[in-house]
């Protein structure tokens, strides 16, 4: 029983940092703010495969000079998240294609 609780907690924490969750299930303003806070060089991201693009933009930012201890292995975690986001983005492809046609790409640095 305790293992189930821990597994659910780890899953919930990992999904909050997932690129797909950040782009598909949150509004554009929040997503843009998070990427601007990381000082990414991306100007916009497409809604199609937006989770993978979000992770790429996270990598495409200046390195953190003094990272907190929990971020020492951030690059491998983002690589794992890119794989998971790729799967989730593929499952959500019909929805994200519709969103891309209706709203266009998400602007990052213009807001």
Contact map, one row per residue, 1 for C-alpha under 8 A:
111110000000000000000000000000000000000000000000000000000000000000000000000000000000000000000000000000000000000
111111000000000000000000000000000000000000000000000000000000000000000000000000000000000000000000000000000000000
111111100000000000000000000000000000000000000000000000000000000000000000000000000000000000000000000000000000000
111111110000000000000000000000000000000000000000000000000000000000000000000000000000000000000000000000000000000
111111111000000000000000000000000000000000000000000000000000000000000000000000000000000000000000000000000000000
011111111100000000000000000000000000000000000000000000000000000000000000000000000000000000000000000000000000000
001111111110000000000000000000000000000000000000000000000000000000000000000000000000000000000000000000000000000
000111111111000000000000000000000000000000000000000000000000000000000000000000000000000000000000000000000000000
000011111111100000000000000000000000000000000000000000000000000000000000000000000000000000000000000000000000000
000001111111110000000000000000000000000000000000000000000000000000000000000000000000000000000000000000000000000
000000111111111000000000000000000000000000000000000000000000000000000000000000000000000000000000000000000000000
000000011111111100000000000000000000000000000000000000000000000000000000000000000000000000000000000000000000000
000000001111111110000000000000000000000000000000000000000000000000000000000000000000000000000000000000000000000
000000000111111111000000000000000000000000000000000000000000000000000000000000000000000000000000000000000000000
000000000011111111001000000000000000000000000000000000000000000000000000000000000000000000000000000000000000000
000000000001111111001100000000000000000000000000000000000000000000000000000000000000000000000000000000000000000
000000000000111111101100000000000000000000000000000000000000000000000000000000000000000000000000000000000000000
000000000000011111111100000000000000000000000000001000000000000000000000000000001001100000000000000000000000000
000000000000000011111110000000000000000000000000011111100000000000000000000000001100100000000000000000000000000
000000000000000001111111100000000000000000000000111101000000000000000000000000000000100110000000000000000000000
000000000000001111111111110000000000000000000000001000000000000000000000000000000000000000000000000000000000000
000000000000000111111111110000100000000000000000001000000000000000000000000000000000000000000000000000000000000
000000000000000000111111111100100000000000000010011001000000000000000000000000000000000000000000000000000000000
000000000000000000011111111000000000000000000010011000000000000000000000000000000000000000000001000000000000000
000000000000000000011111111000000000000000000000000000000000000000000000000000000000000000000000000000000000000
000000000000000000001111111101100000000000000000000000000000000000000000000000000000000000000000000000000000000
000000000000000000000011111111100000000000000000000000000000000000000000000000000000000000000000000000000000000
000000000000000000000010011111110000000000000000000000000000000000000000000000000000000000000000000000000110000
000000000000000000000000001111111000000000000000000000000000000000000000000000000000000000000000000000000000000
000000000000000000000000011111111100000000000000000000000000000000000000000000000000000000000000000000000000000
000000000000000000000110011111111110000000000000000000000000000000000000000000000000000000000000000000000000000
000000000000000000000000000111111111000000000000000000000000000000000000000000000000000000000000000000000111101
000000000000000000000000000011111111100000000000000000000000000000000000000000000000000000000000000000000001000
000000000000000000000000000001111111110000000000000000000000000000000000000000000000000000000000000000000000000
000000000000000000000000000000111111111100000000000001001100000000000000000000000000000000000000000000000001000
000000000000000000000000000000011111111100000000000000000000000000000000000000000000000000000000000000000001100
000000000000000000000000000000001111111100000000000000000000000000000000000000000000000000000000000000000000000
000000000000000000000000000000000111111100000000000000000100110000000000000000000000000000000000000000000000000
000000000000000000000000000000000011111110000000000000000000110000000000000000000000000000000000000000000000000
000000000000000000000000000000000011111111000000000000001111110000000000000000000000000000000000000000000000000
000000000000000000000000000000000000001111100000000000001001100000000000000000000000000000000000000000000000000
000000000000000000000000000000000000000111111000000000001001000000000000000000000000000000000000000000000001100
000000000000000000000000000000000000000011111000000000000000000000000000000000000000000000000000000000000011110
000000000000000000000000000000000000000001111100000000000000000000000000000000000000000000000000000000001111100
000000000000000000000000000000000000000001111110010011000000000000000000000000000000000000000000000000001111000
000000000000000000000000000000000000000000011111110010000000000000000000000000000000000000000000000100011100000
000000000000000000000011000000000000000000001111110000000000000000000000000000000000000000000001101100011100000
000000000000000000000000000000000000000000000111110000000000000000000000000000000000000010001001100100000000000
000000000000000000010000000000000000000000000111111110000000000000000000000000000000110011001001000000000000000
000000000000000000110011000000000000000000001111111111000000000000000000000000000000000010000000000000000000000
000000000000000001111111000000000000000000000000111111100000000000000000000000000100110010000000000000000000000
000000000000000000110000000000000000000000000000111111110000000000000000000000000110110010000000000000000000000
000000000000000000100000000000000000000000001100111111111000000000000000000000000000000000000000000000000000000
000000000000000000110010000000000010000000001000011111111100000000000000000000000000000000000000000000000000000
000000000000000000100000000000000000000000000000001111111110000000000000000001001100000000000000000000000000000
000000000000000000000000000000000000000000000000000111111111000000000000000000000100000000000000000000000000000
000000000000000000000000000000000010000111000000000011111111100000000000000000000000000000000000000000000000000
000000000000000000000000000000000010010100000000000001111111100000000000000000000000000000000000000000000000000
000000000000000000000000000000000000000100000000000000111111100000000000001001000000000000000000000000000000000
000000000000000000000000000000000000000111000000000000011111110000000000000000000000000000000000000000000000000
000000000000000000000000000000000000011110000000000000001111111000000000000000000000000000000000000000000000000
000000000000000000000000000000000000011100000000000000000001111100000000000000000000000000000000000000000000000
000000000000000000000000000000000000000000000000000000000000111110000000000000000000000000000000000000000000000
000000000000000000000000000000000000000000000000000000000000011111100000000000000000000000000000000000000000000
000000000000000000000000000000000000000000000000000000000000001111100000000000000000000000000000000000000000000
000000000000000000000000000000000000000000000000000000000000000111110000000000000000000000000000000000000000000
000000000000000000000000000000000000000000000000000000000000000111111111000000000000000000000000000000000000000
000000000000000000000000000000000000000000000000000000000000000001111111000000000000000000000000000000000000000
000000000000000000000000000000000000000000000000000000000000000000111111000000000000000000000000000000000000000
000000000000000000000000000000000000000000000000000000000000000000111111100000000000000000000000000000000000000
000000000000000000000000000000000000000000000000000000000000000000111111110000000000000000000000000000000000000
000000000000000000000000000000000000000000000000000000000000000000111111110000000000000000000000000000000000000
000000000000000000000000000000000000000000000000000000000000000000000111111110000000000000000000000000000000000
000000000000000000000000000000000000000000000000000000000000000000000011111111000000000000000000000000000000000
000000000000000000000000000000000000000000000000000000000010000000000000111111100000000000000000000000000000000
000000000000000000000000000000000000000000000000000000000000000000000000111111110000000000000000000000000000000
000000000000000000000000000000000000000000000000000000000000000000000000111111111000000000000000000000000000000
000000000000000000000000000000000000000000000000000000100010000000000000011111111100000000000000000000000000000
000000000000000000000000000000000000000000000000000000000000000000000000001111111110000000000000000000000000000
000000000000000000000000000000000000000000000000000000000000000000000000000111111111000000000000000000000000000
000000000000000001100000000000000000000000000000000000100000000000000000000011111111100000000000000000000000000
000000000000000000100000000000000000000000000000001100110000000000000000000001111111110000000000000000000000000
000000000000000000000000000000000000000000000000000100000000000000000000000000111111111000000000000000000000000
000000000000000001000000000000000000000000000000000000000000000000000000000000011111111100000000000000000000000
000000000000000001110000000000000000000000000000101100000000000000000000000000001111111110000000000000000000000
000000000000000000000000000000000000000000000000101100000000000000000000000000000111111111000000000000000000000
000000000000000000000000000000000000000000000000000000000000000000000000000000000011111111100000000000000000000
000000000000000000010000000000000000000000000000000000000000000000000000000000000001111111110000000000000000000
000000000000000000010000000000000000000000000001111100000000000000000000000000000000111111111000000000000000000
000000000000000000000000000000000000000000000000100000000000000000000000000000000000011111111000000000000000000
000000000000000000000000000000000000000000000000000000000000000000000000000000000000001111111100000000000000000
000000000000000000000000000000000000000000000000000000000000000000000000000000000000000111111111000000000000000
000000000000000000000000000000000000000000000001100000000000000000000000000000000000000011111111100000000000000
000000000000000000000000000000000000000000000000000000000000000000000000000000000000000000111111110000000000000
000000000000000000000000000000000000000000000000000000000000000000000000000000000000000000011111111000000000000
000000000000000000000001000000000000000000000011100000000000000000000000000000000000000000011111111100000000000
000000000000000000000000000000000000000000000011000000000000000000000000000000000000000000001111111110000000000
000000000000000000000000000000000000000000000000000000000000000000000000000000000000000000000111111111000000000
000000000000000000000000000000000000000000000010000000000000000000000000000000000000000000000011111111110000000
000000000000000000000000000000000000000000000111000000000000000000000000000000000000000000000001111111111000000
000000000000000000000000000000000000000000000000000000000000000000000000000000000000000000000000111111110000000
000000000000000000000000000000000000000000000000000000000000000000000000000000000000000000000000011111110000000
000000000000000000000000000000000000000000000000000000000000000000000000000000000000000000000000001111111000000
000000000000000000000000000000000000000000000110000000000000000000000000000000000000000000000000001111111100000
000000000000000000000000000000000000000000011110000000000000000000000000000000000000000000000000000100111110000
000000000000000000000000000100010000000000011110000000000000000000000000000000000000000000000000000000011111000
000000000000000000000000000100010000000000111000000000000000000000000000000000000000000000000000000000001111111
000000000000000000000000000000011011000001111000000000000000000000000000000000000000000000000000000000000111111
000000000000000000000000000000010001000001110000000000000000000000000000000000000000000000000000000000000011111
000000000000000000000000000000000000000000100000000000000000000000000000000000000000000000000000000000000011111
000000000000000000000000000000010000000000000000000000000000000000000000000000000000000000000000000000000011111
